[in-house]
């Protein structure tokens, strides 16, 4: 069922519908416009809800970010001394940046 069908079932999708002046537009506790579609909404047996969500480890991300910044500073400092080595160090810092996003 699409979002549009759900909104239409709850009476939110019709833009030409005029809400009564005494009711709020978002007060739809008992004002279902299409009961057949609303029956599909209430049937949530097929929906799997997971209470476990894997959050990224902020401490590891911070440590890797500091290491990446240090390698970048080293690479920019090496630009004055040796260009090919500096380029290699800066490319390595970008690899560390990719690893940082995967943590």
N, C-alpha and C positions, 0 to 999 in steps of 0.2 A: 504494500500500500504506500502510495507516495505521500509526501508531506502535504501536497495540495488537497488530496482526498481526506486526509485527517483534519485539515483546517476547515474544509467544507462540512465535514461531519459534525464538527463542533460549532459551526456557524461563524467561523472567523474568516472564511475565504471569500465570501460574497461581498464585493465592494459596493454593490448597489443596495445592500440591506441597510435600512435605517433603524438604529437602535432607539428604543424608547428613552425619553429624556430622564426617566427616573432610574434607569439602570446604567451601570458602567459598561463600556464596550468589552471589558475583560472579565465581567462577572457572568460566567457561563456555567454555573453549577447545575442548573436544571433546564437549560435552554439548548437542547440538542436538536439540530435541524434535520439530520438524516440518521435515524436509529439503526438502519442496516449497516452503514459504514461505521457507526460508533460501536456496534457489536464486534466488528473486526478489530477495533482499537483495543477493546477490553480483553480480547483473547490473546494473552501474552504468554501462553504455555510454550510457544516455540522460541521465545526470546530467552537467551541465556545471559544472565547478569553475573558478572564477576566482581567480587569485592576486592580482589587483589589487583593492584596496579603497580607496575614496576617503575618507580621513580629513579631518575639518574642519581648517581652518587655525587653530591655536591663537593665533598671534600676531595675526591679523586680528580674531579673536573678542575678544581681550583689549583691543585698541585701541578697537574699537567699543563695548565695555562701558564703558571709561573715558569715552569721549565721551558715552555715554548717561547715565552717572552725573553728569557735569558739567552736562549739559543739565537733568537733574532738580534738581540743587542750585540752578541758576539759576531754574528754574520755581518751586521752593518759596520762594526769596528774593523773587521777583516777586509772590507772594501778598500781601505786605504793601503793595506799591506799586500794582499794577494787576491786578485779578482776571481780567478777560478775556484779557489778554496772558499771564498766568501759566498759565491753563487751556490756551491754545494751545501754549505751550512744553511743558507736561507731556504733552499729546497727541502733540506732535512727538517727545518722548522715548520714548513707547510705540511710535511708528513705527520709531524707531532700534532699539528692542528686538526688533521683528519682523525687521528687517534683520540684527541680530546673530545670531539663531537660524538664518538662512539661509546664513550664511558658513561 
